[in-house]
Amino acid sequence: MKFKGNFGVLILNINGKEATGSYQENGTLKGEIINNTFKGQWENKGTEGLVEFTITDNNLEGNWKKGLDPGPMKGKWEGILILDETEKSNELISLKQVSSEINEITKSLKNNFLFQVSLGSKELFHSNLIAWLLEQKNKNGEYEALSIFIKTVAKKDVAIITEENTPEIAREENKIDLTIKWKEAGKWNLIFIENKMKSIPTSEQLNEYDKKTDKLHDTTNRNGLQRKIIKKFLLTPFKSDVNSDSKKWDNITYQEDIITFLETIKALSFVNDDVKYAIEKYISFLNNQNKLLLWFNFNNTEDFKLKNYDFYISKEMDEVRNLRLHDLILKLAHEKIGLLIKNILSNDSTDQYRIFEYYPKDEFKSGNIYITNGFSRSTGITDIKICVDAKQFIGLQLQGNSLKYITEVFGAKKLQLKNKDFAFNLLNDSLWFHNENGTLLSGKGRNKELVISNSGEVFNSYGLNFIYLNMDVSSYANNPIITLVKFIVNEIKRVIENIDKFKQNIPK
């Protein structure tokens, strides 16, 4: 790539994530380029320093400074891509081409009738379609597709299934997404599949699923046949690293297992002539959706950490919103962020606190941390709450480009009134509701009881049980996600380290 700008002419060479360059007569660059953002060092005529810039639509914009110590970069780098005829034909040239890839993906999905049908209920659609495919017979009257699924996905040897095996594909039975049943040697064989296209189940959810499925294990039904559970699967877009400690549930993926299964059965001779066409369209649908998820690095936690927190400003997300897939992308993104926060805290953990992915009934304990995720008002949410005492919480809620600093209670009106006093106590004691420079955060609430005197700010609130001020984190759009994650982790640690001071501010 060649750019012309206020730095002269820059020739930038990219090899994977590594990038080197030369500019002016003696200037050189070296560093990494991830998601079209370069971060590295420059050297020119015996002087060296740091430089960061982003390439967007063939424009280069960034900052530089002298010296290799971290600090503000006040110098500007601005330039434009120079295209010669050779470069114009190069498909890997810049973000413009990458954006074209996104455009190609979205165009293909928009023209795929199966994708359009899926928009009403994404997870239910996939469960229903997979079940429908497994129910299809070949021209010999055999359930060949079902047999292949059991062999290749469930990894169980099975003779080709016929009507004699009494196969049944149940949907939403006992609130399990898919249950595959067939009779063999006097026993019912059962396979359970929980379809998690948009979310990763918590350990609490898995425990609930286990209770439901365990009731069916090796019990005799009214026909005298024993039931035998063969496998329990979590079906996710990519390999999930959140439930790797579960011994009862195996992880299968759309990216590998389902697409491989579809590629295998598309050559079968089905009685229903519509099946082959549906399989082809479904393969195209899944491949394009997987490409979209790969774009956001959901398949690789290390790469995801280095992606910018730009989900709420990027042109790619505009395309995703037009597709009505933003709920899928943003929910997965915030689950990944919650997982990163959990992993860092777990590695730094002490006996002082435990980390939960859900709110356990009557198990709130001072110092415990609760990390949950959600989606509301077209934005993803990562919720982190620290139990200070009984049902009183301090929290951080990342929603879109806002980081809410929260006080919250679960309880009756008396506790809610205490929560209001608690918020003001923390504010007045400068323990909470200020940024790292000590500046008061922003509030535009309407409750006159929550006016912060002489500041022009009013606490935002949902009733009096959830009170907060906002920090704008849109500046993190130009920084890796891990930078924002580390900031949030440090704020959580600040609460834990000062938990006695927070407790002292709880009204009696």
KEMI-970571 format. One record per residue (C-alpha): residue in three letters; x, z, y. Coordinates in steps of 0.5 Angstrom, whole numbers, plus 500, padded with zeros to 3 digits. Layout:
BEGIN
ALAXZY;...
This chain:
BEGIN
MET500500500;LYS502498507;PHE500502513;LYS501501521;GLY500507525;ASN503511530;PHE509513525;GLY511505525;VAL510502518;LEU509506512;ILE510503505;LEU506508500;ASN508507493;ILE503511488;ASN504513481;GLY498517478;LYS498523482;GLU506522485;ALA507518491;THR513516495;GLY514512501;SER518510507;TYR517509514;GLN521507520;GLU528506519;ASN530512515;GLY524516514;THR521518507;LEU515521504;LYS514525497;GLY509529494;GLU502528491;ILE496524492;ILE489527489;ASN482524491;ASN486520496;THR489526500;PHE497526500;LYS500533501;GLY508533501;GLN514533505;TRP517528510;GLU525527512;ASN527523517;LYS534523520;GLY536530518;THR530533520;GLU524535515;GLY517538515;LEU510537511;VAL505532512;GLU498531510;PHE493525510;THR487522507;ILE486515506;THR478513508;ASP476506508;ASN483503509;ASN484508515;LEU490513514;GLU489520518;GLY492526518;ASN497532521;TRP505533520;LYS509539522;LYS517540522;GLY519545517;LEU517547510;ASP514553511;PRO506554511;GLY503553518;PRO499549523;MET500542523;LYS499540530;GLY502533530;LYS498527528;TRP499521523;GLU494515524;GLY494508521;ILE490503518;LEU492499512;ILE495492512;LEU493487507;ASP496481505;GLU493476500;THR496479494;GLU494486496;LYS487483497;SER486482490;ASN489488488;GLU483492485;LEU487499486;ILE488499493;SER484504497;LEU478508497;LYS474502499;GLN475500492;VAL474507489;SER468507493;SER466500490;GLU467503483;ILE461508485;ASN457503488;GLU458499481;ILE456505477;THR450507482;LYS447499482;SER448499474;LEU444506474;LYS439504479;ASN437497474;ASN437501468;PHE430503466;LEU431509462;PHE435512468;GLN429511472;VAL425514467;SER429520466;LEU429522473;GLY422526472;SER426531467;LYS433530466;GLU434535460;LEU427534457;PHE428526457;HIS435526453;SER432531448;ASN426527447;LEU430520447;ILE435523442;ALA429526437;TRP425519438;LEU432516435;LEU433520430;GLU425519427;GLN426512427;LYS426509420;ASN431503417;LYS427497414;ASN428500407;GLY424506410;GLU430511410;TYR432515416;GLU439512416;ALA440514423;LEU438521422;SER443521416;ILE449518420;PHE447524426;ILE448529420;LYS454526418;THR458525424;VAL455530429;ALA454536425;LYS459534420;LYS455535414;ASP455531408;VAL448529406;ALA445523402;ILE441518406;ILE435522408;THR428519405;GLU421522406;GLU422526400;ASN427530404;THR421531409;PRO425531415;GLU422533421;ILE425533428;ALA422539432;ARG422539440;GLU422546444;GLU420550438;ASN421557439;LYS424555446;ILE430551442;ASP431544445;LEU431540438;THR431543431;ILE432538425;LYS429540419;TRP430537412;LYS429539405;GLU435539400;ALA436542393;GLY430547394;LYS432549401;TRP430547408;ASN436545412;LEU436547419;ILE440544425;PHE439547432;ILE441544439;GLU441547446;ASN441541451;LYS445543457;MET446537461;LYS445541468;SER447548466;ILE452552462;PRO448557458;THR451564460;SER452569454;GLU446573455;GLN442566454;LEU446565448;ASN444572445;GLU437570446;TYR438564442;ASP441567437;LYS435572436;LYS431566435;THR435562430;ASP437568426;LYS430570424;LEU430563421;HIS436565417;ASP435565409;THR428567409;THR423565404;ASN417561408;ARG410560405;ASN412554400;GLY417559397;LEU423555400;GLN429558403;ARG431556410;LYS439555411;ILE442554418;ILE447549418;LYS449549425;LYS448551432;PHE450546437;LEU451546445;LEU450539447;THR454538454;PRO456532458;PHE463534457;LYS467540453;SER465546456;ASP470552457;VAL465557458;ASN463559451;SER469558447;ASP469565445;SER462564442;LYS463564434;LYS456562433;TRP455555437;ASP459549437;ASN460545443;ILE458537442;THR458532448;TYR455526451;GLN461523452;GLU464523445;ASP459525440;ILE452522442;ILE456516445;THR459515438;PHE453516434;LEU449511438;GLU455506438;THR454507430;ILE447506429;LYS446500434;ALA448495428;LEU442498424;SER436494422;PHE430498424;VAL423497423;ASN422498430;ASP425492434;ASP425496441;VAL430501438;LYS436497438;TYR434495446;ALA433502447;ILE440504444;GLU444499448;LYS440501455;TYR442509453;ILE449507452;SER450504458;PHE446509462;LEU451515459;ASN457511460;ASN455510467;GLN453517468;ASN460520465;LYS464515469;LEU460519475;LEU462526472;LEU469524471;TRP469522478;PHE468529480;ASN473531475;PHE468536471;ASN471534465;ASN478537467;THR478544470;GLU485543473;ASP484537476;PHE477540479;LYS481545482;LEU485540486;LYS479536489;ASN477537496;TYR470541497;ASP467535500;PHE460535496;TYR456536503;ILE460530507;SER462525502;LYS460518502;GLU460518495;MET455524495;ASP450520499;GLU450515493;VAL449520489;ARG443523493;ASN440516493;LEU440516485;ARG437523485;LEU443526481;HIS445530487;ASP442536483;LEU446535477;ILE452534481;LEU452540485;LYS449545480;LEU455543475;ALA460543481;HIS458550483;GLU458553476;LYS465550476;ILE466554482;GLY463560479;LEU467560473;LEU474559477;ILE472565481;LYS471569474;ASN477567471;ILE481569477;LEU478576477;SER478576470;ASN486575470;ASP487580475;SER482585472;THR482593471;ASP478598468;GLN475599475;TYR470593474;ARG466588469;ILE464581470;PHE457579468;GLU454572469;TYR447575469;TYR444581472;PRO443586466;LYS437590465;ASP438597468;GLU446596467;PHE448596474;LYS454600475;SER459601481;GLY464596482;ASN461591477;ILE461584479;TYR455579478;ILE457571478;THR451567478;ASN449560480;GLY443556482;PHE440550486;SER436550492;ARG434546498;SER438540496;THR444545495;GLY448548490;ILE449556490;THR455560487;ASP453568488;ILE457573487;LYS455580488;ILE459587487;CYS455593486;VAL457599491;ASP452604488;ALA446604484;LYS442598486;GLN446597493;PHE450591493;ILE455587497;GLY455580496;LEU458573498;GLN453567497;LEU456560497;GLN451555499;GLY453548502;ASN457549507;SER455556509;LEU458562506;LYS453568507;TYR456575507;ILE450579504;THR448586503;GLU442587498;VAL438592494;PHE433591488;GLY428596490;ALA422598494;LYS421599501;LYS425605502;LEU431602499;GLN430596503;LEU430600510;LYS436603507;ASN439596506;LYS438595514;ASP442601516;PHE447600511;ALA448593514;PHE449596521;ASN453601518;LEU458596515;LEU458592521;ASN459597526;ASP465600522;SER468593521;LEU468593514;TRP463587513;PHE460581517;HIS467579520;ASN472573519;GLU479574518;ASN480574525;GLY475580526;THR470575530;LEU463576528;LEU460571524;SER453567526;GLY446570525;LYS440566527;GLY435571524;ARG428572527;ASN427580526;LYS427584532;GLU429590528;LEU436586526;VAL438584533;ILE446585534;SER446588541;ASN451585546;SER452579541;GLY447574542;GLU447574534;VAL441577529;PHE442578522;ASN439573518;SER434576512;TYR429575507;GLY425581508;LEU430587509;ASN432587502;PHE437581503;ILE441581510;TYR446576511;LEU451573517;ASN454566516;MET461563516;ASP461556516;VAL466553511;SER466546513;SER473546514;TYR474546507;ALA472539506;ASN479537507;ASN482542502;PRO482543495;ILE477547492;ILE482552489;THR483554497;LEU476556498;VAL476560491;LYS482564493;PHE479566499;ILE472568496;VAL476572491;ASN480575496;GLU474578500;ILE471580493;LYS478584492;ARG477587499;VAL471590497;ILE473593490;GLU479596494;ASN475599499;ILE469601495;ASP469608497;LYS469606504;PHE463602503;LYS460607499;GLN461612505;ASN456607509;ILE450608505;PRO445612508;LYS443618505;
